[in-house]
Amino acid sequence: MRIAAEIVLSEEERSEMTKLARSKLTSVRLAQRPQTHCCHQLNEYVAHHNTKPKPFIWTKNARGILQKVVRANLA
């Protein structure tokens, strides 16, 4: 059973957030607070979910799934 890893920003994402924070159009607080809060909330959810993980169980067979995809593409 797989357990999700903690969310970590790459250097590119961190750089993008820094640019946004230093922009004259966006305040530092507006740029960084939602991102920090979002990562914190996601990490809490993953940690809670991983305490009692359950395997994903497919309820339909492959043929049923593919038929639904074909119907969706025709619509």
Buried (B, 14 or more C-beta within 10 A) or exposed (E): EEEEEEEEEEEEEEEBBEEBBEEEEEEEEEBBEEBEEEBEEEBEEBEEEEEEEEEEEEEEEEEEEEEEEEEEEEE
